[in-house]
Amino acid sequence: MVDKVTWQKAGRVTEPGRYMFRFGWLTVTADDLKVWEQFPEAIFTLVKKPDAGPDSDEYHLGLFELPTGPSPGNG
């Protein structure tokens, strides 16, 4: 089961909407896209929609994290 998604895994979507992926349906909002525009490497947590039934594959993007790596100037 996928529990994290990057912009690349989401097909670099550019419009808000509902998209079908291998793991199910993902709703991407304009705010989600703003994060990816500013931080293309951001990794979102997938969250099952609360109003979806137990057998539903409906998700939205939850909290995001930025990958950590060497900071410029720390070397």
N, C-alpha and C positions, 0 to 999 in steps of 0.2 A: 504494500500500500504506500502510495506517495503521501507524504505529510508536509512537504515543503515544495515551493515552486519558484523558479526564477523567471525573469522576463523571457529568456531564451526558451525555457521549457514551455512557456505559454505561447510560443510562436511569435513573440515580439508584437503582440496585438497593439493596435493603435487607437482603437475605438472602444468605449464602454459597451458592454453587452454580455451575453450568455454564450459560452463556447463549449463545445464537446471535446473532451480529451479522453485518453485511455482510462483514466480513473473515474470519469463521470463528467457532469456539467459544472462549469466554473463561471460564476458571475464576476466580471471585472468592472469596477466603478471608475469614474473620472478621477477620483482621489487616488485610487490605486495606480492609475496611469501617471499621475503627477509624480508619485514617488519613483516609479521606474524611469521617468524622464530625467529626474534629478540624480537618481542613484541607480544606473542601469544594472548594477551587480546585486541589488537588494534581493533578499530571499524572504518570501512571504510564507507564513504558516497557513496551510489549508484548514478551513473550519467548515464542518458540516452545518448546513443551514438548520437552525433550530425548529423551523416549521416543517421541515422535510420529514417524511416517515422513516421508520427504522431501516427500510430496504431502499431508501432513496440515495442517489448518488449526486446530490446537489450541494455544491460548495461555494464559499466565498473566501476572499483573502482576509486573513487576520493580521496579527502583528508581523512586522518585518524586522530583519536584522541585516546589518551590513557586514560583508566578509572582512575579517581582520587580516592584515598582512603587514609587511614592514612599512613603517611610516617614513616618508621622505625626510632626509636629514638626520636619521637615527643610525647612520652607518659610518 
